[in-house]
Amino acid sequence: MAVLIGRAWREAGAQVAAVGLADAGLDWRRAHDVLSQDDPALYVSLLGTEPQAMIGLLAELGAKGLPAHWAAADPVPDLDLSPVSARLHARALIGLCEAEAGDHVLTGPNGLVGQRGELALKDRLALDRGLENWSRAVCAASSRVMPELELDPAVTAGRAPGSGAGGGAGMVVQALGGRVRPGVDVLAELAQLERSVAAADLVVTACDNFDAHYWGTAVTKHVVAAAVRNETPAVLIARTNGTNEMDQRNVDIQAVHAIGEADDVTSACRGFAASWVW
């Protein structure tokens, strides 16, 4: 999409730099492969919503001694993380979460139990105890095979920002010495987005639907925030637009161009692009 939109500005005589960004998932992998094929880091997706995702990630990384299913009341098994340690040797581990999950914690009233209002209080307390038991057990197993790690007590207790991402899989990443980061942040860093925005006269971003209550995706917000920091005007291409000029300025967007369901994105953007070239 970035290339198709950028082509309209190039045809209008502008110099264009197209930067492909995504938040998480398959689109993220594609964008990452374009930006950095030699990146040695190990990236794992944190897109689950239930504690079972902790077991899923540990299994993906090669851990042994895992139960088939996670249950708060079950005792934590004796985990063997030596295969995980071998796989991570000299590699950074990055857990990719959606932008809004970057600050989520695993335990406590603001943790996963805070999202389970349908449970009775005793069940919520049991769930929180189970989550903290798992956090401490995974950290202990990690320390046995990677004694060089110095885990923050907040990580051990499941209270570190990002530990609740992906249904608790973020805690697993942190227990193994890794970092939890929004996918769009990682790509923007690899693409040196800030430098491009600082050099630009105009920033163009896009989303499917734009209205006063949903003003785009994590990518849209990240790009517009970079534009604001660099005092560069930002405009938006969307399939649909339900805002007025005041709504747009309130979120630091100068103009929105709706293209509907146009198959030829470049053609649909030509007139708008010509009005934003100077």
C-alpha positions in Angstrom: 0.0 0.0 0.0 2.8 2.4 0.9 4.3 2.0 -2.6 1.0 2.5 -4.4 0.2 5.6 -2.5 3.7 7.0 -2.8 3.6 6.5 -6.6 0.9 9.2 -6.8 3.2 11.7 -5.1 6.1 10.6 -7.3 4.0 11.2 -10.4 3.2 14.6 -9.1 6.9 15.4 -9.0 7.8 14.7 -5.4 10.7 12.7 -4.1 9.2 9.8 -2.2 10.5 7.4 0.5 8.1 4.5 1.1 8.4 2.8 4.6 6.4 -0.4 5.2 5.2 -0.7 8.8 3.0 -3.1 10.6 2.0 -3.8 14.2 2.2 -7.6 14.4 1.5 -10.8 12.6 2.3 -11.9 9.0 2.4 -8.3 7.7 5.1 -7.6 10.3 7.2 -10.6 9.1 7.0 -9.4 5.5 8.0 -5.9 6.4 10.8 -7.1 8.6 12.2 -9.3 5.8 12.3 -6.3 3.5 14.0 -4.1 6.1 16.5 -6.5 7.6 17.3 -9.9 6.3 20.4 -10.3 8.5 18.8 -9.4 11.8 20.2 -12.0 14.3 17.4 -11.4 16.9 14.8 -14.1 17.5 11.3 -12.6 17.2 8.2 -14.3 18.7 4.6 -13.1 18.3 2.6 -12.3 21.5 -0.9 -12.4 20.2 -2.6 -14.8 22.6 -5.2 -13.7 25.1 -5.2 -16.7 27.6 -2.6 -18.1 30.0 -2.3 -21.1 27.7 -0.2 -18.9 25.5 2.6 -19.2 28.1 2.8 -22.9 27.5 2.5 -22.4 23.7 5.5 -20.0 23.6 7.6 -22.2 25.9 6.9 -25.2 23.7 7.8 -23.1 20.6 11.1 -22.3 22.1 11.8 -26.0 23.0 11.1 -26.2 26.7 10.6 -29.6 28.3 8.4 -30.8 31.0 5.3 -28.8 30.0 1.8 -29.8 30.7 -0.7 -30.1 27.9 -3.0 -27.5 29.4 -2.7 -24.6 31.8 -4.9 -24.4 34.9 -4.5 -22.0 37.8 -5.0 -24.7 40.4 -2.5 -27.2 39.0 1.0 -27.3 40.5 3.8 -25.9 38.3 5.8 -28.8 36.8 9.6 -29.0 36.9 10.5 -27.1 33.8 13.6 -27.8 31.8 14.7 -24.7 29.8 18.1 -25.9 28.8 17.0 -26.4 25.1 15.7 -22.8 25.2 19.0 -21.5 26.6 20.9 -23.3 23.8 18.6 -21.8 21.2 19.0 -18.3 22.6 22.8 -18.4 22.8 24.2 -15.0 21.7 20.7 -14.0 20.3 18.4 -11.3 21.5 14.8 -12.5 22.2 12.1 -10.0 21.3 8.4 -10.5 22.0 6.3 -8.7 19.5 3.0 -7.4 21.0 0.3 -5.1 19.7 0.9 -1.5 20.6 -1.7 -1.3 23.3 -0.4 -4.3 25.1 3.1 -2.9 25.6 2.3 -1.8 29.2 0.1 -4.8 30.3 1.2 -6.6 33.4 0.5 -10.3 34.2 -0.4 -10.3 37.9 -2.2 -8.0 40.4 -5.5 -6.1 40.0 -4.3 -4.5 36.8 -3.1 -7.9 35.4 -5.0 -10.5 33.5 -7.5 -10.9 36.3 -8.6 -7.3 35.7 -9.9 -8.5 32.4 -12.0 -11.3 33.9 -14.9 -9.5 35.5 -17.2 -12.4 34.8 -15.3 -14.6 37.4 -16.3 -14.7 41.1 -13.8 -13.0 43.4 -12.4 -16.3 44.8 -11.8 -17.5 41.2 -10.1 -14.3 40.2 -7.8 -14.6 43.3 -7.0 -18.2 42.4 -6.2 -17.2 38.8 -3.9 -14.5 40.0 -2.1 -16.9 42.4 -1.7 -19.4 39.6 -0.2 -16.7 37.3 2.3 -15.5 39.9 3.3 -19.2 40.6 4.0 -19.7 36.9 5.9 -16.4 36.7 8.1 -17.4 39.6 8.6 -20.9 38.3 9.6 -19.9 34.8 12.0 -17.3 36.2 13.6 -19.9 38.5 13.9 -22.4 35.7 15.5 -19.7 33.5 18.0 -18.7 36.2 19.1 -22.3 36.6 20.2 -22.6 33.0 21.1 -18.9 32.5 22.7 -17.8 35.8 24.1 -14.8 34.1 20.7 -13.2 34.0 19.8 -10.7 36.7 16.0 -10.7 36.6 14.2 -7.7 38.1 11.9 -8.7 41.0 9.1 -7.1 39.0 9.7 -9.7 36.3 9.7 -12.5 38.7 6.4 -11.4 40.2 4.8 -10.8 36.8 4.5 -7.1 37.5 6.9 -5.7 34.8 5.3 -3.7 31.9 4.7 -6.1 29.0 4.5 -9.2 31.1 0.8 -9.5 30.5 1.1 -9.2 26.7 -0.1 -12.2 24.7 -1.9 -13.8 27.6 1.2 -13.9 29.7 3.6 -14.9 27.0 5.3 -11.6 27.6 6.4 -12.8 31.0 8.1 -15.8 29.4 10.1 -13.5 27.1 11.2 -11.3 30.1 12.0 -14.4 32.2 14.4 -15.5 29.4 16.1 -12.1 29.4 14.2 -10.8 26.4 12.2 -7.7 25.7 8.6 -7.1 24.9 8.1 -4.4 22.3 5.3 -3.3 20.0 5.9 -4.6 16.5 5.6 -1.2 14.9 8.3 0.3 17.2 10.8 -2.4 16.1 10.1 -1.8 12.4 10.2 2.0 12.7 13.6 1.7 14.4 15.0 -0.7 11.7 13.7 1.6 9.0 15.1 4.7 10.7 11.6 6.3 10.4 12.5 9.2 12.6 15.3 10.3 10.3 13.0 10.1 7.2 10.3 12.1 8.9 12.7 14.7 10.0 13.9 15.2 6.4 10.4 15.2 4.9 8.2 18.1 3.9 5.1 15.9 4.2 4.2 12.6 5.9 1.5 10.4 4.4 0.1 7.5 6.3 -3.0 5.2 5.7 -5.6 3.1 7.3 -8.9 1.4 6.3 -11.4 3.3 8.3 -11.1 6.7 10.0 -13.6 8.3 12.3 -13.7 10.4 15.4 -13.7 7.4 17.7 -11.2 5.2 15.8 -8.6 7.3 14.2 -6.5 4.5 12.6 -4.2 1.8 13.6 -1.1 1.6 15.8 0.9 2.3 12.7 -1.1 5.5 11.9 -0.6 6.8 15.5 3.1 6.0 15.5 3.7 7.8 12.2 1.6 10.8 13.2 3.4 11.1 16.5 6.8 11.1 14.7 5.5 13.8 12.4 4.4 15.9 15.4 7.8 15.5 17.1 9.5 16.8 13.9 6.9 19.5 13.1 6.1 17.9 9.8 2.5 18.0 8.4 0.8 14.6 8.2 -2.1 13.6 5.9 -4.0 10.4 5.8 -5.4 8.1 3.1 -8.3 6.0 4.2 -11.0 3.8 2.7 -13.7 5.7 4.6 -13.6 9.0 6.5 -16.2 9.9 9.1 -14.5 13.0 10.5 -14.5 16.7 9.9 -11.6 19.1 9.8 -11.8 19.8 13.6 -11.6 16.0 14.4 -8.6 15.7 12.1 -6.7 18.6 13.6 -7.5 17.3 17.1 -5.3 14.2 16.3 -2.7 16.2 14.4 -3.7 15.2 10.9 -4.0 18.0 8.4 -6.3 16.3 5.9 -7.9 13.0 5.1 -8.5 11.6 1.6 -11.1 8.8 1.3 -10.6 6.5 -1.7 -13.5 4.1 -1.0 -13.0 0.6 -2.5 -10.9 1.8 -5.4 -8.9 -1.0 -6.9 -6.4 1.4 -8.4 -5.0 3.1 -5.3 -2.5 5.3 -7.2 -5.2 6.7 -9.4 -7.5 7.4 -6.5 -4.7 9.4 -4.8 -3.5 11.4 -7.8 -5.6 14.5 -7.4 -5.1 14.6 -3.6 -1.3 14.2 -4.1 -1.1 17.0 -6.6 -2.7 19.3 -4.0 0.0 18.4 -1.5 3.1 19.0 -3.5 5.0 22.3 -3.2 
